[in-house]
Amino acid sequence: MIDTKNIVIEEIKDFDHKLVEVIKNLEKKNLGREVSINEWVIPVIIRYGKIILIKKNKNGEIMGVCEMVKKWSDRDTAFIHSFYINKEYRRLGIGKKFLIGIINILKRDKLKYVELTIDPGNRAACSLYKRLGFTVKEVRNNEYGKDVNRYLMILKL
Ligand SMILES: CC(C)(COP(=O)(O)OP(=O)(O)OC[C@H]1O[C@@H](n2cnc3c(N)ncnc32)[C@H](O)[C@@H]1OP(=O)(O)O)[C@@H](O)C(=O)NCCC(=O)NCCS
Protein backbone atom coordinates (compact mmCIF):
# COMPACT_ATOMS: atom_id res chain seq x y z
CA MET A 1 0.00 0.00 0.00
CA ILE A 2 1.09 3.55 -0.62
CA ASP A 3 1.37 6.05 2.17
CA THR A 4 -0.68 8.84 0.60
CA LYS A 5 0.19 11.30 3.41
CA ASN A 6 3.57 12.11 1.88
CA ILE A 7 2.50 12.39 -1.75
CA VAL A 8 3.84 15.52 -3.44
CA ILE A 9 2.50 17.30 -6.53
CA GLU A 10 5.13 19.59 -8.01
CA GLU A 11 5.87 21.62 -11.10
CA ILE A 12 9.23 21.00 -12.71
CA LYS A 13 11.27 24.21 -12.59
CA ASP A 14 14.80 22.88 -13.12
CA PHE A 15 15.79 19.74 -14.91
CA ASP A 16 18.80 17.68 -15.76
CA HIS A 17 19.51 14.95 -18.25
CA LYS A 18 18.65 12.26 -15.68
CA LEU A 19 15.13 13.61 -15.05
CA VAL A 20 14.47 13.92 -18.78
CA GLU A 21 15.50 10.25 -19.22
CA VAL A 22 13.17 9.15 -16.40
CA ILE A 23 10.22 11.00 -17.98
CA LYS A 24 11.09 9.69 -21.43
CA ASN A 25 10.99 6.11 -20.13
CA LEU A 26 7.71 6.69 -18.26
CA GLU A 27 6.24 8.07 -21.49
CA LYS A 28 7.20 4.99 -23.49
CA LYS A 29 5.95 2.62 -20.80
CA ASN A 30 2.63 4.34 -20.19
CA LEU A 31 1.68 5.90 -23.53
CA GLY A 32 3.58 3.79 -26.05
CA ARG A 33 6.25 4.75 -28.50
CA GLU A 34 4.00 6.63 -30.97
CA VAL A 35 2.45 9.04 -28.52
CA SER A 36 5.35 9.58 -26.13
CA ILE A 37 7.53 12.66 -26.18
CA ASN A 38 11.29 12.53 -25.90
CA GLU A 39 14.46 14.49 -25.02
CA TRP A 40 13.76 16.91 -27.88
CA VAL A 41 10.34 17.89 -26.58
CA ILE A 42 10.41 17.38 -22.79
CA PRO A 43 12.80 20.34 -22.15
CA VAL A 44 10.70 22.56 -24.45
CA ILE A 45 7.51 21.82 -22.50
CA ILE A 46 9.30 22.36 -19.18
CA ARG A 47 10.58 25.76 -20.32
CA TYR A 48 7.66 27.03 -22.40
CA GLY A 49 4.69 25.02 -21.10
CA LYS A 50 4.43 23.13 -17.83
CA ILE A 51 5.19 19.63 -16.60
CA ILE A 52 3.70 18.59 -13.28
CA LEU A 53 4.67 15.42 -11.42
CA ILE A 54 3.04 13.42 -8.68
CA LYS A 55 5.64 11.70 -6.50
CA LYS A 56 5.56 9.25 -3.61
CA ASN A 57 7.29 11.86 -1.45
CA LYS A 58 9.63 14.83 -1.93
CA ASN A 59 12.58 12.83 -3.23
CA GLY A 60 10.60 9.77 -4.15
CA GLU A 61 9.53 7.89 -7.22
CA ILE A 62 7.43 9.63 -9.89
CA MET A 63 3.96 8.07 -9.97
CA GLY A 64 2.42 10.25 -12.66
CA VAL A 65 3.11 12.99 -15.18
CA CYS A 66 1.08 15.81 -16.74
CA GLU A 67 2.30 17.93 -19.65
CA MET A 68 0.53 21.15 -20.57
CA VAL A 69 0.70 24.05 -22.97
CA LYS A 70 -1.27 27.29 -23.20
CA LYS A 71 -3.40 28.31 -26.15
CA TRP A 72 -1.76 30.99 -28.27
CA SER A 73 -5.04 32.60 -29.43
CA ASP A 74 -6.65 32.48 -25.99
CA ARG A 75 -4.31 32.87 -23.06
CA ASP A 76 -7.03 31.88 -20.59
CA THR A 77 -7.00 28.30 -21.87
CA ALA A 78 -4.54 25.56 -21.00
CA PHE A 79 -4.33 22.28 -22.90
CA ILE A 80 -3.33 19.00 -21.27
CA HIS A 81 -1.16 17.21 -23.78
CA SER A 82 -0.62 14.13 -21.61
CA PHE A 83 -1.80 12.94 -18.24
CA TYR A 84 -0.96 9.51 -16.91
CA ILE A 85 -0.32 7.44 -13.83
CA ASN A 86 2.48 4.89 -13.97
CA LYS A 87 0.97 1.43 -14.52
CA GLU A 88 1.72 -0.04 -11.11
CA TYR A 89 0.02 2.86 -9.29
CA ARG A 90 -3.32 2.88 -11.09
CA ARG A 91 -6.71 2.33 -9.42
CA LEU A 92 -5.47 3.64 -6.09
CA GLY A 93 -7.07 7.08 -6.29
CA ILE A 94 -3.80 8.72 -7.35
CA GLY A 95 -5.05 9.89 -10.76
CA LYS A 96 -7.96 11.68 -9.12
CA LYS A 97 -5.72 13.28 -6.49
CA PHE A 98 -3.29 14.36 -9.23
CA LEU A 99 -5.98 15.86 -11.46
CA ILE A 100 -7.40 17.85 -8.53
CA GLY A 101 -3.87 19.14 -7.82
CA ILE A 102 -3.41 20.11 -11.47
CA ILE A 103 -6.74 21.97 -11.52
CA ASN A 104 -5.68 23.87 -8.39
CA ILE A 105 -2.39 24.91 -10.01
CA LEU A 106 -4.28 26.15 -13.09
CA LYS A 107 -6.68 28.13 -10.89
CA ARG A 108 -3.75 29.61 -9.00
CA ASP A 109 -2.27 30.68 -12.34
CA LYS A 110 -5.60 32.36 -13.22
CA LEU A 111 -6.37 30.14 -16.19
CA LYS A 112 -10.08 30.06 -16.97
CA TYR A 113 -10.41 26.87 -18.99
CA VAL A 114 -8.55 23.63 -19.43
CA GLU A 115 -9.03 21.40 -22.46
CA LEU A 116 -7.77 18.00 -23.53
CA THR A 117 -8.44 15.42 -26.19
CA ILE A 118 -9.38 11.90 -25.33
CA ASP A 119 -9.98 8.62 -27.12
CA PRO A 120 -13.77 8.07 -26.78
CA GLY A 121 -13.00 4.43 -25.92
CA ASN A 122 -10.78 5.33 -22.95
CA ARG A 123 -13.29 4.49 -20.23
CA ALA A 124 -10.96 5.01 -17.28
CA ALA A 125 -9.92 8.52 -18.27
CA CYS A 126 -13.39 9.55 -19.57
CA SER A 127 -14.94 8.56 -16.29
CA LEU A 128 -12.28 10.37 -14.23
CA TYR A 129 -12.57 13.59 -16.25
CA LYS A 130 -16.38 13.56 -16.12
CA ARG A 131 -16.29 12.95 -12.38
CA LEU A 132 -14.23 16.13 -11.98
CA GLY A 133 -16.57 18.21 -14.13
CA PHE A 134 -15.14 17.99 -17.65
CA THR A 135 -17.68 17.89 -20.48
CA VAL A 136 -17.37 16.97 -24.16
CA LYS A 137 -17.14 20.22 -26.15
CA GLU A 138 -16.84 18.69 -29.62
CA VAL A 139 -15.76 15.63 -31.56
CA ARG A 140 -12.56 16.05 -33.56
CA ASN A 141 -12.50 13.49 -36.33
CA ASN A 142 -9.12 12.45 -37.79
CA GLU A 143 -7.42 14.66 -35.20
CA TYR A 144 -4.21 12.63 -34.95
CA GLY A 145 -4.42 10.77 -38.27
CA LYS A 146 -6.98 9.04 -40.47
CA ASP A 147 -9.78 7.59 -38.30
CA VAL A 148 -8.01 8.64 -35.10
CA ASN A 149 -10.98 10.49 -33.62
CA ARG A 150 -11.00 12.28 -30.32
CA TYR A 151 -13.39 14.03 -27.97
CA LEU A 152 -12.34 17.54 -27.04
CA MET A 153 -13.16 17.87 -23.33
CA ILE A 154 -13.28 21.13 -21.43
CA LEU A 155 -13.46 22.23 -17.81
CA LYS A 156 -14.33 25.78 -16.71
CA LEU A 157 -11.97 26.49 -13.83
C1 LIG B 1 -6.74 7.50 -16.59
C2 LIG B 1 -5.74 7.30 -15.46
C3 LIG B 1 -4.86 8.52 -15.35
C4 LIG B 1 -6.53 7.09 -14.14
O1 LIG B 1 -5.59 7.05 -13.09
P1 LIG B 1 -5.86 6.18 -11.76
O2 LIG B 1 -4.87 6.59 -10.75
O3 LIG B 1 -5.93 4.75 -12.10
O4 LIG B 1 -7.34 6.70 -11.38
P2 LIG B 1 -7.97 6.68 -9.91
O5 LIG B 1 -7.60 5.43 -9.19
O6 LIG B 1 -7.71 7.98 -9.24
O7 LIG B 1 -9.51 6.60 -10.26
C5 LIG B 1 -10.26 7.76 -10.43
C6 LIG B 1 -11.51 7.47 -11.23
O8 LIG B 1 -11.15 7.12 -12.57
C7 LIG B 1 -12.04 6.12 -13.06
N1 LIG B 1 -11.27 4.94 -13.41
C8 LIG B 1 -9.96 4.72 -13.18
N2 LIG B 1 -9.57 3.56 -13.74
C9 LIG B 1 -10.67 3.02 -14.32
C10 LIG B 1 -10.91 1.85 -15.07
N3 LIG B 1 -9.92 0.98 -15.34
N4 LIG B 1 -12.16 1.64 -15.55
C11 LIG B 1 -13.16 2.52 -15.31
N5 LIG B 1 -13.00 3.67 -14.59
C12 LIG B 1 -11.76 3.90 -14.11
C13 LIG B 1 -13.06 5.89 -11.99
O9 LIG B 1 -14.12 6.80 -12.21
C14 LIG B 1 -12.32 6.27 -10.74
O10 LIG B 1 -13.13 6.66 -9.72
P3 LIG B 1 -13.74 5.55 -8.71
O11 LIG B 1 -12.62 4.59 -8.38
O12 LIG B 1 -14.15 6.38 -7.55
O13 LIG B 1 -14.82 4.90 -9.45
C15 LIG B 1 -4.87 6.02 -15.71
O14 LIG B 1 -5.72 4.94 -15.98
C16 LIG B 1 -3.86 6.17 -16.83
O15 LIG B 1 -2.76 6.68 -16.63
N6 LIG B 1 -4.21 5.68 -18.04
C17 LIG B 1 -3.29 5.72 -19.19
C18 LIG B 1 -3.07 7.10 -19.73
C19 LIG B 1 -4.35 7.77 -20.10
O16 LIG B 1 -5.27 7.17 -20.65
N7 LIG B 1 -4.40 9.07 -19.82
C20 LIG B 1 -5.50 9.93 -20.18
C21 LIG B 1 -5.32 10.33 -21.59
S1 LIG B 1 -6.39 11.66 -22.00
Ligand as a Chemical Component Dictionary entry (heavy atoms), coordinates in Angstrom:
data_LIG
# 
_chem_comp.id                   LIG 
_chem_comp.type                 NON-POLYMER 
_chem_comp.pdbx_formal_charge   0 
_chem_comp.three_letter_code    LIG 
# 
loop_
_chem_comp_atom.comp_id 
_chem_comp_atom.atom_id 
_chem_comp_atom.alt_atom_id 
_chem_comp_atom.type_symbol 
_chem_comp_atom.charge 
_chem_comp_atom.model_Cartn_x 
_chem_comp_atom.model_Cartn_y 
_chem_comp_atom.model_Cartn_z 
_chem_comp_atom.pdbx_ordinal 
LIG C1  C1  C 0 -6.738  7.496  -16.592 1  
LIG C2  C2  C 0 -5.736  7.299  -15.465 2  
LIG C3  C3  C 0 -4.865  8.523  -15.346 3  
LIG C4  C4  C 0 -6.530  7.091  -14.142 4  
LIG O1  O1  O 0 -5.590  7.046  -13.087 5  
LIG P1  P1  P 0 -5.862  6.184  -11.761 6  
LIG O2  O2  O 0 -4.875  6.586  -10.750 7  
LIG O3  O3  O 0 -5.929  4.745  -12.098 8  
LIG O4  O4  O 0 -7.338  6.703  -11.379 9  
LIG P2  P2  P 0 -7.974  6.685  -9.909  10 
LIG O5  O5  O 0 -7.604  5.430  -9.186  11 
LIG O6  O6  O 0 -7.710  7.977  -9.239  12 
LIG O7  O7  O 0 -9.507  6.596  -10.265 13 
LIG C5  C5  C 0 -10.258 7.765  -10.427 14 
LIG C6  C6  C 0 -11.510 7.466  -11.235 15 
LIG O8  O8  O 0 -11.146 7.122  -12.571 16 
LIG C7  C7  C 0 -12.036 6.121  -13.061 17 
LIG N1  N1  N 0 -11.268 4.940  -13.409 18 
LIG C8  C8  C 0 -9.959  4.725  -13.180 19 
LIG N2  N2  N 0 -9.573  3.558  -13.736 20 
LIG C9  C9  C 0 -10.669 3.024  -14.317 21 
LIG C10 C10 C 0 -10.908 1.848  -15.071 22 
LIG N3  N3  N 0 -9.919  0.975  -15.339 23 
LIG N4  N4  N 0 -12.158 1.640  -15.552 24 
LIG C11 C11 C 0 -13.159 2.518  -15.307 25 
LIG N5  N5  N 0 -13.000 3.668  -14.586 26 
LIG C12 C12 C 0 -11.765 3.900  -14.108 27 
LIG C13 C13 C 0 -13.059 5.885  -11.992 28 
LIG O9  O9  O 0 -14.120 6.803  -12.210 29 
LIG C14 C14 C 0 -12.317 6.268  -10.743 30 
LIG O10 O10 O 0 -13.129 6.664  -9.720  31 
LIG P3  P3  P 0 -13.735 5.548  -8.709  32 
LIG O11 O11 O 0 -12.619 4.592  -8.379  33 
LIG O12 O12 O 0 -14.151 6.378  -7.551  34 
LIG O13 O13 O 0 -14.822 4.905  -9.448  35 
LIG C15 C15 C 0 -4.874  6.020  -15.706 36 
LIG O14 O14 O 0 -5.721  4.937  -15.980 37 
LIG C16 C16 C 0 -3.861  6.171  -16.826 38 
LIG O15 O15 O 0 -2.762  6.683  -16.625 39 
LIG N6  N6  N 0 -4.213  5.684  -18.037 40 
LIG C17 C17 C 0 -3.287  5.719  -19.187 41 
LIG C18 C18 C 0 -3.074  7.102  -19.731 42 
LIG C19 C19 C 0 -4.349  7.772  -20.102 43 
LIG O16 O16 O 0 -5.272  7.165  -20.646 44 
LIG N7  N7  N 0 -4.395  9.072  -19.824 45 
LIG C20 C20 C 0 -5.498  9.927  -20.185 46 
LIG C21 C21 C 0 -5.325  10.333 -21.593 47 
LIG S1  S1  S 0 -6.395  11.661 -21.998 48 
# 
loop_
_chem_comp_bond.comp_id 
_chem_comp_bond.atom_id_1 
_chem_comp_bond.atom_id_2 
_chem_comp_bond.value_order 
_chem_comp_bond.pdbx_ordinal 
LIG C1  C2  SING 1  
LIG C2  C3  SING 2  
LIG C2  C4  SING 3  
LIG C2  C15 SING 4  
LIG C4  O1  SING 5  
LIG O1  P1  SING 6  
LIG P1  O2  DOUB 7  
LIG P1  O3  SING 8  
LIG P1  O4  SING 9  
LIG O4  P2  SING 10 
LIG P2  O5  DOUB 11 
LIG P2  O6  SING 12 
LIG P2  O7  SING 13 
LIG O7  C5  SING 14 
LIG C5  C6  SING 15 
LIG C6  O8  SING 16 
LIG C6  C14 SING 17 
LIG O8  C7  SING 18 
LIG C7  N1  SING 19 
LIG C7  C13 SING 20 
LIG N1  C8  SING 21 
LIG N1  C12 SING 22 
LIG C8  N2  DOUB 23 
LIG N2  C9  SING 24 
LIG C9  C10 SING 25 
LIG C9  C12 DOUB 26 
LIG C10 N3  SING 27 
LIG C10 N4  DOUB 28 
LIG N4  C11 SING 29 
LIG C11 N5  DOUB 30 
LIG N5  C12 SING 31 
LIG C13 O9  SING 32 
LIG C13 C14 SING 33 
LIG C14 O10 SING 34 
LIG O10 P3  SING 35 
LIG P3  O11 DOUB 36 
LIG P3  O12 SING 37 
LIG P3  O13 SING 38 
LIG C15 O14 SING 39 
LIG C15 C16 SING 40 
LIG C16 O15 DOUB 41 
LIG C16 N6  SING 42 
LIG N6  C17 SING 43 
LIG C17 C18 SING 44 
LIG C18 C19 SING 45 
LIG C19 O16 DOUB 46 
LIG C19 N7  SING 47 
LIG N7  C20 SING 48 
LIG C20 C21 SING 49 
LIG C21 S1  SING 50 
# 
